[in-house]
């Protein structure tokens, strides 16, 4: 079956409006999906879930920082209206704004003049500013060739415009998701510096791993499948789709129903 529990829209750093992403999911034949924008669920206010043939499981991707890792925690069936959850998201969005302003100061000093307004224009009204918006602003201003070049040079770790993130901890993200009855899942574990972090997060209440991910090798899939079984975690999969202009990967991932059945049982019971 084709599912996608990890995708982004213009509400954060994606390139498609929410309805356009929904239309792409339909064209691809995705049966069940989530929109998981960074630190916001605003996309769900722009779509009519009752008019979508596929099953939609509400989700979000919360950016966190821990031990030199930028750790992303996916939250499904999350408590949108809970005050603690809202406070966490507002903290992250404020951190994003400060980070963007610091990037701009560093870039200006290096001969790349950009304004915050130019970066915000690339966000298209989205609530979660990030490096992709800075990269797109540089390209639009004629200060860089393309987004990929910006990420490989100016905005890479150690680059002239790089600023480390200062988000909440993954433990805090897990806490607020669990407290509201949501399901916390570690996104793309293959991108961690050290997956021993999974042991710590399992103790903190992590409920699942994103085992099926486009850049995970077969060996990584087998490894994370074993790690999920080790802790009795559910498995999910997603494309991490952002923008068709910068990737040749479509939305949707093909998985065996049996692999994601435990996750579906949990999520659909909380719809």
MARNUNU-410844 format. One record per atom (N, C-alpha, C, O, CB): x, y, z; residue in one letter. Coordinates in pm, whole numbers, plus 50000, padded with zeros to 5 digits. Glycine has a CB too. Layout:
<recs>
XYZA;...
</recs>
This chain:
<recs>
500854988250000X;500005000050000X;500895012450000X;502055011950040X;499045000050122X;500315023649955X;501075036249949X;500555045550059X;499365048750063X;500955042949808X;501455049850145X;501095058750255X;502125070150259X;503135069750189X;501045051050391X;501855080050341X;502845090750359X;502555098050490X;501645106250498X;502835100650239X;503345094950591X;503145101150722X;504215111750752X;504585113850867X;503165090550831X;504695118350644X;505705128750663X;505755137350537X;506345133250437X;507115122450694X;505145149250542X;505135158150426X;504955172450474X;504525174950586X;504015154250325X;505305181950385X;505315196050425X;504635204950322X;504585201750203X;506755200650446X;504125216250369X;503455226050283X;504055239850308X;505015241350384X;501925226150308X;503465249850244X;503905263650264X;503635268650405X;504095279450441X;503225272750164X;502905261050486X;502705264950625X;504025264650702X;504175271550802X;501665255750694X;504985256550654X;506335257050711X;507315259250596X;507375270250541X;506675243850791X;508095249050558X;509115251350456X;508865243450328X;509805240950252X;510465247850510X;507625239650302X;507295232750178X;507005242350066X;506895254450087X;506105223750199X;506875236949944X;506655245549829X;505245245649776X;504925253449686X;507555241549721X;504365237049829X;502985236149782X;502015241049889X;502215238750009X;502645221849742X;500955247649845X;499875250849938X;499255237549986X;499365227449917X;498795260049869X;498615237550102X;498065225050155X;497165217550058X;497285205350045X;497305227850278X;496245224549990X;495355217449899X;496105211449781X;495755200749732X;494255226749849X;497135218449735X;497945213149624X;498665200449667X;498805191149587X;498955223749576X;499115199949792X;499755187649842X;498725176349849X;499025165049812X;500385190049981X;497535179449897X;496465169449903X;496185164049762X;496035151949744X;495175175449964X;496135172849663X;495885168649525X;497015159649474X;496765150049401X;495745180849435X;498255162749512X;499375154449471X;499295140649535X;499615130549472X;500705161249507X;498875140149661X;498705127249728X;497675118749653X;497865106749633X;498265129349877X;496585125249612X;495525117949540X;496035112749405X;495745101349367X;494315127149518X;496785121049334X;497305117149204X;498275105449216X;498375097149125X;497985128949137X;498975104749326X;499955094049349X;499275081249400X;499895070549401X;501005098649450X;498005082349441X;497305070649492X;497615067749637X;497525056249680X;497625058749409X;497995078049713X;498295076349856X;497005073749931X;496055081549922X;499025088749914X;496955062750005X;495725058550073X;495525065250208X;494395068250247X;495715043650090X;496605067450280X;496565073350413X;497745082850424X;498865079150388X;496585062450527X;497515095050474X;498645104250484X;498475114150598X;497395115750656X;498825111750354X;499585120750629X;499615131550727X;500385143250668X;501365141250596X;500265126850861X;499945155250698X;500755167250672X;501475170150802X;500845172050906X;499865179650623X;502805170650797X;503585172150920X;504505184250909X;505725182750909X;504405159350949X;503935195950899X;504755208050889X;505555210051016X;505185205451124X;503885220250862X;506675217151001X;507535220051116X;506865230051210X;506575241351172X;508885225551068X;506625225751333X;506195234451443X;504895241951416X;504665252551475X;507265244351471X;504045236751330X;502745242951307X;501785232851245X;502195223651174X;502875255351215X;500505234751274X;499465226451211X;498495235151130X;497365231251104X;498685218351318X;498985246951091X;498125256551020X;497575250850890X;496505255050845X;498895269150992X;498285241450828X;497825235950700X;496445229650710X;495675229850615X;498815225650649X;496135223950827X;494845217050841X;493675226750837X;492535222650814X;494815209150970X;493945239550859X;492895249550849X;492585253350705X;491605260450680X;493285261750925X;493405248750610X;493225252250469X;492665240950385X;492475242550265X;494535256750411X;492405229450448X;491875218250370X;490555213650430X;490295215450549X;492895206550365X;489735207550347X;488465201950391X;488645186750399X;488555179850298X;487275205850294X;488895181750518X;489175167450534X;488005158750491X;488195147350449X;489535164450678X;486785164050502X;485615156050465X;485525153850314X;484815144850268X;484345162950514X;486255162050237X;486215160850092X;487375152750035X;487535151549914X;486205174650030X;488195147350123X;489375139750080X;489065124850085X;488625119650188X;490615143150170X;489305117949975X;489005103549969X;489935095350057X;489515085450117X;489085098549825X;491195099450067X;492165092250149X;491895094950297X;491205104450332X;493605096450112X;492435086450382X;492355088550526X;493455098350567X;494615096650529X;492485075150604X;493095108450643X;494065118450688X;494255117050839X;493295117750916X;493605132950652X;495505115150880X;495845114351022X;496585127251058X;497685129551008X;496725101651054X;496005135851142X;496655148551175X;498055146451233X;498275137451314X;495805156551273X;498985154851190X;500355153351238X;501125166351236X;500645176551185X;501085143151155X;502325165851291X;503215177351299X;504635172051314X;504825160851360X;502845186851418X;505615179951275X;507015176551299X;507595187351391X;507695198951353X;507835175451164X;507975183251510X;508525192651607X;510045191951603X;510625181251621X;507985189651751X;510675203251578X;512135203751577X;512655204751721X;512155212651800X;512635215751492X;513645196651752X;514225196851885X;515755196151873X;516295192451769X;513685185151972X;516425199851981X;517885199651985X;518345191852107X;517825193752217X;518465213951987X;519325182852086X;519795174752199X;521155168552167X;521315161652067X;518775163652233X;522135171252253X;523465165252243X;524085166952103X;524645157552047X;523395150552277X;523975178852051X;524575181651921X;523785176551802X;524205178051688X;525925175851916X;522645170451828X;521765165551722X;520585174851706X;520055179951805X;521285151251752X;520165177151582X;518845182951560X;517915171151541X;517975164251439X;518815192851435X;517065168851640X;516215156951644X;514785161151611X;514235170151674X;516285149951783X;514185154551513X;512825157951473X;511865147351525X;512035135451501X;512725159251319X;510855151951597X;509855142951655X;508525145351585X;507965156351590X;509725145151809X;508025135051520X;506705135651457X;505645132951563X;505795123751644X;506585125551339X;504595140751563X;503495138651656X;502215136251579X;501825144451496X;503345150651752X;501555125051605X;500315121751535X;499145122051632X;499285118251749X;500415107951467X;497985126551582X;496795127951667X;497115136951786X;496775133851901X;496285113951716X;497785147951757X;498315156451863X;497265166051920X;496275169051853X;499485164451811X;497485170752042X;496525179352111X;496665193952069X;497295201852138X;496705178252263X;496075197451956X;496265210651899X;495895221851996X;496585232052001X;495445211951773X;494825220152071X;494365230952157X;494985231552295X;494705240852370X;492925230052172X;495815221952332X;496385221552466X;497365233052485X;498175235852397X;497085208052492X;497295239752601X;498135251452625X;499615247952626X;500435255552572X;497755257952757X;499985236652686X;501385232752691X;501925230352551X;503065233852520X;501575220252778X;501105224252467X;501515221552329X;501695234752254X;502675236452181X;500465212552257X;500765243852271X;500855256952205X;502105264552250X;502755271152169X;499595265352233X;502445263452378X;503635270352431X;504905264752368X;505825272352336X;503695268852585X;504965251652351X;506135245352290X;506305250252146X;507415253652105X;505995229952293X;505225250552071X;505315254851932X;505695269551922X;506465273351834X;503985252251860X;505155277752010X;505485292052007X;506955294152042X;507615302851984X;504585299852105X;507475286252136X;508895287052172X;509755283952049X;510715291152020X;509235277252288X;509415273351979X;510195269551861X;510095279951750X;511085282951684X;509755256051809X;508895285351729X;508745295251622X;509535307951654X;510105314151565X;507255298551601X;509545311751783X;510345323451823X;511835320751804X;512575329451760X;510065327251971X;512255308551836X;513665304851818X;514035305251670X;515135309251633X;513945290751876X;513115301051586X;513355301351442X;513575315651393X;514455318251311X;512195294851366X;512775324751444X;512885338751400X;514225344751443X;514885351651365X;511725347151458X;514615342051566X;515905346951616X;517045340951534X;517995347851498X;516085343551766X;516935328051505X;517975321351426X;518065327651287X;519175330151238X;517675306251414X;516925330151223X;516925336251090X;517565350051092X;518345353451003X;515485337151035X;517245357951194X;517825371351204X;519335370751223X;520075378951167X;517185379051321X;519805361051301X;521245359351321X;521925355051193X;523025359651162X;521515349251432X;521285346151117X;521825341950987X;521995354050895X;523015355650828X;520905331550920X;520975362750894X;521015374350806X;522145383750845X;522805389550758X;519685381650809X;522365385450974X;523465394051021X;524805388650974X;525665396150927X;523445395351175X;524975375350987X;526235369250946X;526415370150794X;527515372850746X;526275354650990X;525345367850720X;525435368450575X;525725382550526X;526495384550432X;524145363350512X;525105392450591X;525355406250551X;526815409850572X;527425416650489X;524455415850631X;527375405150684X;528785407850711X;529715401350611X;530855405650593X;529145403250849X;529215390850545X;530015383750446X;529725388350303X;530225382550206X;529775368750457X;528905398850290X;528625404250158X;527385398950090X;527255399649968X;529765401750071X;526465393650170X;525215388450115X;524045395750183X;523455390450277X;525105372750136X;523715407650136X;522675415650203X;521265410350176X;520805409750062X;522765430050157X;520605406450283X;519205402350276X;518465408950391X;519065412050494X;519065386750282X;517155411050374X;516335416050483X;515425405050532X;515175395250462X;515515428350438X;514935406550654X;514005396850708X;512735396350623X;512125385750607X;513655400150855X;512335407750569X;511145408250485X;511325399650360X;510375393250315X;510835422850445X;512515399350304X;512785391150186X;512655376250221X;512155368350141X;514195394150131X;513115372550340X;513025358650383X;511575355050412X;511105344250374X;513905356250508X;510855364050480X;509455361450511X;508625360050384X;507655352450382X;508885372650598X;508985367250279X;508255366150153X;508365352050096X;507435347050033X;508775376550051X;509515345650117X;509695331950069X;508885322050152X;508575311150104X;511175328150074X;508525325750274X;507725317050360X;506255317150321X;505495308550365X;507865321250505X;505845326750237X;504475327150185X;503435326650296X;502415319850284X;504255315650088X;503705333850404X;502755334250513X;502905322950614X;502175322450713X;501385334050460X;503855313950590X;504075302850682X;504585307450817X;505205318050828X;505035292950623X;504315299350919X;504645303351056X;506045299351100X;506535304351202X;503645297551150X;506695290451028X;507955284851075X;509095288250980X;509335280950883X;507835269651092X;509795299351006X;510925303250922X;512065293250937X;512275287751046X;511405317550958X;512775290850829X;513885281350835X;514925284150728X;514775293450649X;513365267250821X;515975276150728X;517045277850631X;516565277550485X;517095284950403X;518095267250653X;515565269050451X;515125269250312X;514625282850266X;514815286650150X;514025259050293X;513995290350357X;513495303550319X;514655313250297X;514605321450206X;512545309050429X;515695312250379X;516885320550360X;517545316950227X;517945325750151X;517885318750478X;517655304050200X;518275299550075X;517505304649953X;518105309449858X;518355284250072X;516195303549957X;515375308049844X;515495323149825X;515505328049712X;513905304049865X;515585330649936X;515725345149927X;517065348949863X;517135358449785X;515615351550066X;518115341549895X;519425344049835X;519375341749684X;519925349549606X;520495335049899X;518705331049643X;518595328049500X;517775338649429X;518155343449322X;517965314049479X;516635342449489X;515775352349424X;516465365849412X;516215373349318X;514455353849502X;517335369049508X;518055381849505X;519255381449411X;519955391449395X;518505385549646X;519505370049349X;520635368849259X;521965367449329X;523015369849270X;520675380649169X;521935363549457X;523145362349536X;523675348049541X;524735345449597X;522895367349676X;522925338949483X;523345324849479X;522715318249359X;521675322649310X;522955317449610X;523355307449311X;522885300849189X;521615292949212X;520655294149136X;523975291749134X;521605284749317X;520435276549345X;520435272449492X;521425274249563X;520395264149254X;519305267049537X;519135263549678X;520145253049722X;520695253949832X;517725258649703X;520385243249638X;521335232649673X;522725238249699X;523395234149793X;521385222149563X;523155247749616X;524465254049634X;524525261549766X;525545260949836X;524775263549519X;523455268449801X;523425275949928X;523605266450046X;524365269250138X;522095283749943X;522895255150043X;522995245750154X;524365239050159X;524835235550268X;521905235050142X;525015237250046X;526325230750045X;527455240350081X;528575236050109X;526595224749909X;527165253450080X;528225263250108X;527865272350225X;528365270350336X;528485271749983X;527025282050203X;526765292250303X;526045287150428X;526355291450539X;525955303050243X;525085277950411X;524255274050524X;524595260350583X;523885255550671X;522825274150483X;525655254050534X;526075241350594X;526705244150730X;527085255450759X;527085233850501X;526815233950813X;527485235450943X;528895240850921X;529685234750848X;527515221951021X;529215252050983X;530515258450962X;530525268650851X;531515275650833X;531535248050934X;529405269750775X;529325279450667X;529155293650719X;528865295650837X;528185275950574X;529335303550631X;529285317550672X;527935321450731X;527865330350816X;529595326350554X;526885315050686X;525565318650736X;524965308550832X;523805309850872X;524645320450623X;525755298550869X;525185288050957X;525035292951100X;525935299251156X;526075275550954X;523875289951158X;523605292851299X;522975280351360X;521965275551308X;522655305451315X;523535275051467X;522945263051527X;521555265751581X;521245276951624X;523835257651640X;520725255651578X;519345257151627X;519295255651779X;520115248651839X;518415246751560X;518335262251838X;518135261651983X;516655259052011X;515925267852056X;518605274852052X;516245246851985X;514845243252005X;514685236652142X;515635235652220X;514355233751892X;513475232252171X;513225224452291X;513915210952279X;514405207452172X;511705222852315X;513945203252386X;514535189852382X;513525179852326X;512315182252334X;515025185552522X;513995168652271X;513055158452225X;512225152652338X;511075148752317X;513795147352155X;512795152152458X;512035147152572X;510835156052601X;509745151252633X;512945146152697X;511035169152588X;509935178552610X;508855176852503X;507655177152533X;510455193152611X;509285175052379X;508315172952271X;507505160252294X;506285160152278X;509035172152134X;508195149652333X;507505136952361X;506505138852474X;505375133852467X;508525125952398X;506915146052578X;506045148152694X;504725154652654X;503655149952693X;506745156852798X;504795165452575X;503565172752543X;502685164852446X;501465165852451X;503895186552484X;503325157052358X;502535148852267X;501815137852343X;500615135752324X;503435142652158X;502545130952430X;501955120052508X;500885125152603X;499835118952619X;503035112552586X;501155136552666X;500205142252764X;498855145152700X;497825144652767X;500765154952825X;498865148152571X;497605151152502X;497015139152431X;496035140452358X;497815162152404X;497605127252453X;497065115352388X;497575112952248X;497015104852175X;495605116252384X;498655120052210X;499225118252077X;500255107052072X;500565100852174X;499845131152030X;500785104651954X;501745093951930X;503065099951883X;503135104851770X;501195083751825X;504115099851966X;505405105451927X;506265095351852X;506465084051898X;506155110552050X;506755099351736X;507555090551649X;508825097951609X;508785109651572X;506735086251522X;509965091251617X;511225097351578X;511355097551426X;511305087051361X;512415089651641X;511515109451370X;511655110851225X;513045106851179X;514025108551251X;511355125151181X;513125101551057X;514375097950988X;515555094851083X;516535102251086X;514785109250896X;515455084051160X;516535080751254X;517875078451187X;518915079451253X;516155068451332X;517885075351058X;519135073450987X;519965086050975X;521135085450938X;518865068050851X;519375097551005X;520105110250998X;520725114251131X;521405124451139X;519195121150950X;520505106251234X;521115109251364X;522625106651360X;523095097951287X;520455100951476X;523365114151439X;524795111551451X;525035098251521X;525975091051487X;525495122851529X;524185095051616X;524355082751694X;522965077851735X;522265084651809X;525255085051821X;522575066151686X;521215061751715X;521065055751855X;520015050251887X;520765051751612X;522115056651939X;521935053052080X;520945062552147X;520405059552254X;523295053352153X;520715073952082X;519715083352132X;518345076652141X;517515080452223X;519645095752042X;518115066752056X;516835059552058X;516605053252195X;515475053052245X;516805048651947X;517685048152258X;517545042052390X;517035052152491X;516145049052571X;518895036152436X;517595064152489X;517165074652582X;515725078652557X;514945080352650X;518075086852572X;515385080252430X;514035084952397X;512995074152422X;511835077252452X;513975089552252X;513385061652411X;512455050752446X;512085051852592X;510915050052629X;513085036852416X;513065054752677X;512795056452820X;511925068652846X;511215069252947X;514105057752898X;511985078452755X;511205090852772X;509795089752717X;509005099052730X;511925102352704X;509465078252656X;508105076452607X;507935076552458X;506805076952409X;507255086852664X;509035076252382X;508925075652236X;508135063152196X;508405052252246X;510325075752169X;507175064852106X;506285053652072X;506585047251937X;506105036251910X;504865058452073X;507375054051852X;507585048451720X;508815053751649X;509415063651691X;506405051051635X;509195046851541X;510315050751456X;509845051751311X;509055043551265X;511485040751469X;510345061851242X;510075063051098X;511075053951027X;512135058350983X;510195078251049X;510715041451016X;511605031250960X;511725032650808X;512815031150753X;511095017350995X;510615035550742X;510565035750595X;510695050250547X;509745058150555X;509245029250542X;511895053550498X;512245067250464X;513095066850337X;513935057850324X;513015074450582X;512915076150243X;513555075050112X;515075072950113X;515595065750027X;513265087150035X;515785079150207X;517245077850206X;517765066750296X;518975064750305X;517875090850246X;516885059550364X;517335048150443X;517725036750349X;516965033050260X;516225043550543X;518895031250370X;519335019650291X;518595007250341X;518015007550450X;520885017650301X;518594996350262X;517984983950311X;518564979550446X;517834974350531X;518174972850209X;519854981550465X;520474977850593X;519924986450706X;519694981550817X;522004979250585X;519714999450679X;519155008150782X;517715004550814X;517305004650930X;519245022750737X;516955001350710X;515564997250733X;515534984950824X;514754984350918X;514844994250599X;516384975250796X;516434963250878X;516864966551021X;516334961051117X;517394952950818X;517834975551032X;518324979451165X;517234986251247X;517014982751363X;519534988751152X;516564995951187X;515545003351262X;514284995051285X;513554997351381X;515195016151189X;514024985651197X;512934976351221X;513234968251348X;512354966151432X;512724966851098X;514484963751361X;514884956151479X;514824964751604X;514434960051711X;516294950551461X;515224977451591X;515184986651706X;513744989051749X;513454989751869X;515875000151672X;512844990351653X;511434992351687X;510894980151761X;510184981551860X;510594995151560X;511234968351714X;510794956151781X;511394954951920X;510744950252013X;511144943951697X;512634959151933X;513324958552063X;512534965752171X;512444961052284X;514714964552051X;511954977252136X;511244985452234X;509724984852219X;509014992252287X;511704999652223X;509244976152132X;507794975252113X;507204987752053X;506074991452084X;507124972352243X;507974994351967X;507515006651904X;506785003651773X;507024993451709X;508685016051879X;505905012851734X;505265011851604X;506225017051497X;507165024351528X;503925019751600X;505975013151373X;506795017651260X;505945026351168X;504765023551145X;507385005651182X;506555036951115X;505865045451017X;506785047450897X;507935043150897X;505465059151080X;506235054050796X;507015057150677X;506525070050614X;505335073250620X;506945045750576X;507435077350552X;507035089850488X;508065094650388X;509225090750393X;506795100650592X;507625103150298X;508495108250191X;509325120150236X;510375122850176X;507675112150071X;508885127350339X;509505140050380X;509485149750263X;510435157350241X;510975137750430X;508395149450188X;508275158150070X;508225172750110X;507515176650202X;507015154449989X;509015180950037X;509005195350058X;508605203049932X;507635210549932X;510365200050106X;509355201149825X;509165209849708X;509585202349582X;510725197649573X;509985223149722X;508695201049488X;508955193749365X;510095199749286X;510695192949203X;507705193249280X;510405212549310X;511485219249236X;512865214549280X;513845216049207X;511385234249253X;512935208849401X;514245205449454X;514405190649485X;515345186749555X;514505213449577X;513515182349436X;513635168049459X;512995160349345X;512045165049283X;513005164149593X;513515148549319X;512855139949220X;512075128849288X;511605119549223X;513895133949124X;511935129949423X;511175119849497X;509725124149507X;509455135249555X;511785117649638X;508785115949466X;507375119649477X;506875117549620X;507575112049705X;506525111449379X;505665121749643X;505025118649770X;504715103749774X;504665097149670X;503735127149791X;504515098549894X;504125084649909X;505295075049920X;506295076549851X;503285080549794X;505155065350009X;506115054350020X;505325041350019X;504235040550075X;507005055750150X;505875031349957X;505215018349951X;505655009850070X;506845007850092X;505525011149818X;504685004850145X;504964996750263X;504024984750265X;502994984550197X;504815005250394X;504394974850343X;503504963650368X;502524967550478X;502924973250580X;504304950750407X;501254964650457X;500254968550556X;500584963050695X;500384969850795X;498874963850513X;501084950750699X;501384944650829X;502424952750906X;502394953151029X;501884930350810X;503344959250835X;504394966850902X;503844979150975X;504314982751083X;505454971250802X;502834985450915X;502324997750977X;500984995551048X;500425005051102X;502165008550873X;500484983251047X;499184980651111X;499134984951257X;498144990951297X;498864965951102X;500174982251338X;500114986751478X;499985001951490X;499265006951577X;501354982051552X;500685009451403X;500555024051405X;499145028151365X;498555036751430X;501595030551311X;498625022351260X;497275025751215X;496235022751322X;495305030551342X;496925018251086X;496405011451391X;495465007951498X;495455018751606X;494395022851654X;495834994251560X;496655023451643X;496745033951745X;496135047151695X;495335053351763X;498215036151786X;496545051151574X;496145064151523X;494665064951491X;494005074751526X;496935067551402X;494155055051424X;492755055451383X;491815054451503X;490685059351497X;492465044351285X;492265048051609X;491465047251730X;491345060851799X;490455062851882X;492045037151826X;492235069951765X;492245083351830X;491695094351739X;491735106151773X;493675086951873X;491185090251622X;490635099951528X;489325105951583X;488705114451517X;490395093351390X;
</recs>
